[in-house]
């Protein structure tokens, strides 16, 4: 319930969620906002 109250207070409609697929198989999933450095580390091995 606390999360719903905070989301309403700050007008948050959704949270980002990233899935990485390789040959149709889900390899990685990341929830929430990531800064550029963290995103590069998490996705770099798949690029």
Secondary structure per residue as TSV (DSSP state, phi and psi in degrees):
chain	resnum	aa	ss	phi	psi
A	1	X	-	360.0	-35.9
A	2	X	H	-59.6	-40.5
A	3	X	H	-63.2	-38.8
A	4	X	H	-64.8	-39.5
A	5	X	H	-66.3	-43.1
A	6	X	H	-65.9	-41.5
A	7	X	H	-61.5	-41.5
A	8	X	H	-67.2	-42.7
A	9	X	H	-61.8	-42.1
A	10	X	T	-99.8	9.4
A	11	X	T	56.1	44.3
A	12	X	-	-89.4	122.8
A	13	X	-	-97.5	-28.5
A	14	X	-	-160.2	165.8
A	15	X	-	-116.1	140.0
A	16	X	-	-68.2	142.9
A	17	X	E	-140.2	125.4
A	18	X	E	-115.3	129.8
A	19	X	E	-112.4	138.1
A	20	X	E	-114.4	125.3
A	21	X	E	-113.4	144.4
A	22	X	E	-134.6	116.7
A	23	X	T	53.5	40.6
A	24	X	T	81.4	-3.1
A	25	X	E	-103.6	132.8
A	26	X	E	-72.3	121.3
A	27	X	E	-103.2	-29.2
A	28	X	E	-152.0	147.2
A	29	X	E	-139.5	138.2
A	30	X	E	-130.5	129.1
A	31	X	E	-110.1	138.4
A	32	X	S	89.7	172.3
A	33	X	-	-76.0	133.5
A	34	X	-	-118.4	143.6
A	35	X	-	-75.4	169.8
A	36	X	H	-58.4	-44.1
A	37	X	H	-62.4	-47.4
A	38	X	H	-63.3	-40.5
A	39	X	H	-65.0	-40.4
A	40	X	H	-64.3	-40.4
A	41	X	H	-65.6	-44.7
A	42	X	H	-67.5	-37.8
A	43	X	H	-97.4	-16.1
A	44	X	H	-56.2	-35.6
A	45	X	T	-71.1	-15.2
A	46	X	T	-99.2	-6.9
A	47	X	-	-95.1	360.0
